[in-house]
Amino acid sequence: MSDSTATDLCRLLIRAPERSFEIAAPCDVPLSELIPTFVLYAEGDEGGDLDESGLEHDGWVLQPLGGEALDEEETISSLGLVHGETLYLRPRRDQLPPIHFDDLIDGVATGMAERPDRWRPTHTRLLLQALGLGGLLVGLAALVLSGTGGLVALVGAASAVLMLLAAWSSSRAMGDLPAATGFAGAAALYMAVAGAAVPVGEPGDALLAARLLAGSTAGAGAAVLGLAAVAGAVPFFTGLLVVQIFGVVGGLTLLLLPGATVPACAGLVGLLALLTGTFTPQLAFRFSGLRLPTLPSTPEQLQEDIDPYPARGVLDQAALADRYQTALFVSTGAVLAICLLVLASTEGWVPVTLCVVLSLVMLLQSRGLTSAWQRVAMVAPPCVGLAWLFLGSVWEAAPLWRLLGLLGLYALTACLAIVSWTLPGRRPLPHWGRAAEITQSVITVAVASLVLAQFGVFSALRAIGG
């Protein structure tokens, strides 16, 4: 047996009702597929038909002494089983009872040790690294509050270079990918602030566009250097680069397009980010290296690309695609959150309507996401934008309108509570999903029209027509 094969097997001692035996089981196969083999070995040459008798008590389970029955969907590796582990093959309805403790203190200590939130050395390392990253963010805020100019740009750029060196050493010397990624991400932020501090001039949209363009370009360059220094966490740097690219687009739009204003550019960038989120699954699929075979057009091509795909390679690429998708949704969600805050802070019916419509599209777009992080990334920005719009509206409203706004907010809270009790776990009818798709398409077209209205296209057309 080769070394690679031996490391993929785990020797277990199985104690069945009538006999005990040792068996080498594969570590990457779910227990639900191994238990029938264990039952067959437990019968032996003269044993009873345990497979048939298992129907009387809902089958067999594997159970460690004094512990709960093992999850049949897990593997030996995921359960942390080691060589020589003793497991009991028990009827599902007749499992071993838990062990009673003679010492109360021993029982309490055992219960505390089994807590899933028990503090571990890994948590200490993560806490210290998070505090260090928090210190860097505080320094970034101090740098932003220092204003602009050559000194601020020099300090920011020098700090970014030092953080890139720290990221390189953390990755290559210490092998700590999370710490290296944190240093590189902070370096991109510091470099963006340094780039934004370079342009000077009269306050206005032109200066804001120049600072946004310079900061985003410098941040994008630092993100690329951070990726080279870390040599890992590619999805994270992809999402960071996407944010910087949208910043460049916003700066160029505000600088070059005639009649462009900050709310108009925010609406355009929000529309582009929304479209990027629509195509995020396809982009993540491509970035991960997955490729679908081409459809055959001749009988001979039916015999091409018929080899099975390696299971481990497909699973690893699927996990990588999921990380890419999460990074893209988080980055586009962050961009959309900024755009919604800008639109919600602008007076006029067009930016307010655009803020509401963009929020509705994002909420509808999140309905098909299965990842919790991805859904939060798409739900949180519209909630923040609508909340900011509501607070801005009631701040300037009369007392009567404030009261009516509060009553509407209470009614919305009651509706959400009722839906939370009735909707989860239920499968909606297909026509509701189709209605949501049509509504999302119509509202997306409305977003494009509102963006054109923000740039004054319709006013210019009316002026041409007299």
C-alpha angles and dihedrals in degrees: 000000000000123000092248091054093047093052090053092058129074121200110224133183109224118197110199126183093265106022145008128228142168121237136176107227128187114256098217100052121095116250090239088070095043100049095072089056091048090051090051092052090045091060092060122182096305102023126116126263099275091172092062094040089053089071089069094062103030096266135288134306136193116237134177118224109278094001139099123271112278119254107257092211092062127083130229090257095050091048092053095236116166136200113292095023113155117223129179121223102217137169111261091238094044106050124162113272119242118268116262118228122232091195121054093205090052090052093049091048091050091050092049091048091055094054111121091219095052112142112253135181088258089060090052091054092047092048093052092047091048091051090050091050089048089055090053090051091051088052089050090054090050090051091051091050090052090075127226137306142094096298093054091047092049094049092046094048093046091049090050091052091051091050091050089053089049090050091050093050093044091053101039103031103030100025090223105145098179093052092045091049091050092051092048093048091050089049090056091052093048091048090050090054090047091052093047091052094060102072114078133178143098114341112257145095093299093057091044090051092049092050093047091049095046094044095047092047092050091046091051091052091050090049090055091048090048091054090052091048096047097038090203144054090069095167091056093052090044090058091045090051091050090056091051092048091054088050090054090049091051093049094048091047093051091045102044111025114088115242093013117156132182094259091047092051090046090054093049094047090046091053092050091048090049091053090047089054089052092057095038096106091054092046093049090049090054096043092053092058096247115144129186116221116252118255113261117249099181133041090248092058090060087076093052126093093011097129114116118253118245108257098221094047093050093047092049092049091047090054090048090050089052091052091050090050092049092049092049093048092048093048095047089044091055091050091048091049091057091046092050092050090052092049093045090053093053123090121232136070096261098060092040092050091045090052092052095045094048089051092051092050091051092049091050091046092055095060095087098047116110099187116088093216092049093049092048089050090056098040101043098061096055090045090052092046095048092045091052090048091051093049092048091050097050092043092066097031129102118260092258092054090047089055092049090049091053091050090051090049091051091050091051090050091051092050092050091050092052092048091049089058097046110028107053112091095017124109111226119225116266094245090062090057091048091049090052091052093051092046091050092051093049093047091048089056088049089054090057091049092050091050089054089049089052090057090049096245095139092047090052091050091050090050091052091052091051 
